Amino acid sequence: MNGGRKIPTGFVRVSELKMMNDSQVEPTLVEESEATDVGGKKGSAVPRSIRRRLAQMNKAIYPCRLRYRTSVGTFQFSYRRNGREIWKTLGKDLEVAYERALVLAREVNSGIPLVSKRALSLETWYETWSGERYPKLARKTVFNYQYCWTRVPLEMRQLDIHSITRDWIEKCLSAIGTEGARDHVSRFLSILLNSAVKAGHLAKSPWSYTQRLKKKIIPVLSVEEMVRVCECASESVRPAIAIGLFCGLRLGEVMALKVQDVDLEHRVLYVRGGRTRMYGEAGVDELKSTKTGDPRPVPIPTLASRLIEPVRGEKKDEDLVFPAFRSDINKRLKHACKLAKVPKLTFHALRHVCATRLIMTGGMALAQAVLGHSEIGTTIDIYAHLDVLWMQKKMETAFIDPELKELKQQADALTRHNDPNVRVLAEKVSSVCVKLCQ
């Protein structure tokens, strides 16, 4: 019956499993264990696409193996150690299981203990990570990370890094009062835990930072309101507010300006970098050049020249326009807005006001050049706060009645007529057409 072949132990015939004497099925050998789990072999009861994907994955993690248990619907990772086959369940998602399997396979092949077997507190990992990373980071970034670490509860720092769950992190963030601080700490914890994954201490990070881009509502000021805000500001900060409002510079860029960078004769500012103030036990200023290393010229509007002119004084060309970093400028700006009877603004909001005015009058390219953006998408997505009345006028112009447009063209042509009465009538008709267009 079996053609002289001896059936190995652990194998049965399909004909015997079906118990059908009249079966026409060709005798085939099927491994008993493969009836309930799949490792990419023939005879499985799962979709062909999963079998094909598992076969590719098993090539990448060889000699380890990933299989699917149909009875419980989970993926398992297996490897051999000291003659024994060891299994580890990796969950029900194939791609997640594969990511974990790659980490485990790398550790098995290198002889490192599995991540689940190693004890490592969050505080110990932070000390190791900070010792390696901080020397490579900017001082401002290091200062921010150190602040974020102080907001992590002591109880959470002592936890084993494998015991930290999403609930722990959400509890930590909920105890932080301000939204901005919560956002910074959330991002810091994501970076810290993802670094642990890359170092092989974690199979998967329990926390992933997702930046929530909220477009703030920035009031659109008229030119008269912009001038009034500057005039209501105190003399010590008036030039800085005028530069931010009419030239769109950031606070750090304004504080980094030297006297030689302010060319009032040709009405041009040269932005050579930024200045950052780090607070703490000993406040420190840090000067950084632009990303390209070249100065960015920014024209000064004639209207703003008289407001900026006092910055030179008797200072030398190499002196900073603002020797002391004006950390009080937001407070003084809000007071000026109150006196000018306009909505309260922060210093960075002045950059948004300037960008909106440039977009509405000169277009996107001009705003991009003045603000110093490498991509115009940043200018459009973040800094465009267009006035509703301005958009209404542009919409009316875009969809103007063809007959009204033709009437205005004819009226404009008749404004050069020899008869003065015709010229007067044509001017009135043209004026009415303009009003209708608006």
Secondary structure, 3 states (H helix, E strand, C coil): CCCCCCCCCCEEEHHHHHCCCCCCCCCCEEEHHHHCEECCCCCCCCCHHHHHHHHHHHHHHCCCEEEEECCCCEEEEEEEECCEEEEEECCCCHHHHHHHHHHHHHHHHHCCCCHHHCCCEHHHHHHHHHHHHHHHCCHHHHHHHHHHHHCCCHHHHCCECCCCCHHHHHHHHHCCCCHHHHHHHHHHHHHHHHHHHHCCCCCCCCCCCCCCCCCCCCCCCCHHHHHHHHHHCCCCCHHHHHHHHHHCCCHHHHHCCEHHHEECCCCEEEECEEEEEECCCCCEEEEEECCCCCCEEEECCHHHHHHHHHHCCCCCCCCECCCCCCCCHHHHHHHHHHHHCCCCCCHHHHHHHHHHHHHHHHCHHHHHHHHCCCCHHHHHHHHCCCCHHHHHHHHHHHCCCHHHHHHHHHHHHHCCCCCHHHHHHHHHHHHHHHHHHC
